[in-house]
Amino acid sequence: MSNQNFRIEAYTDNDREQILKVWEKSVLLTHDFLKPTDFEEIKTLVHRINFNDFEVYCLKKNKEIAGFIGVVERKIEMQLNFTKNSDSRHTNRLTKTTKEKNIHC
């Protein structure tokens, strides 16, 4: 997919459910070392996160979130993409956005 089809937007409360789905799918694809009970425990904690408490940027195509990045105290704390085979250009766009805002990777 072309980079032109994607845009980066600041998180809004309307993004919450999609972000949680992206988190879950991404973790299930990339964290195969987690036991199912560990995953469920972490998932419960993630669902309690108030994403307004820190900076979150969403990578969107149309209205669908393909990835997101979370920043706390000017430091990237989480970066997740929708699929294991996500195009690195999109991940790079999220990272570039944070660098432009003088956030440390």
HELIX and SHEET records of a PDB file:
HELIX    1   1 ASN A    3  ASN A    5  5                                   3    
HELIX    2   2 ASP A   13  ASP A   15  5                                   3    
HELIX    3   3 ARG A   16  THR A   30  1                                  15    
HELIX    4   4 PRO A   36  HIS A   47  1                                  12    
HELIX    5   5 PHE A   51  ASP A   53  5                                   3    
HELIX    6   6 SER A   88  GLU A  100  1                                  13    
SHEET    1   A 4 PHE A   6  ALA A  10  0                                        
SHEET    2   A 4 GLU A  55  LYS A  61 -1                                        
SHEET    3   A 4 GLU A  64  VAL A  72 -1                                        
SHEET    4   A 4 LYS A  75  ASN A  81 -1                                        
END                                                                             
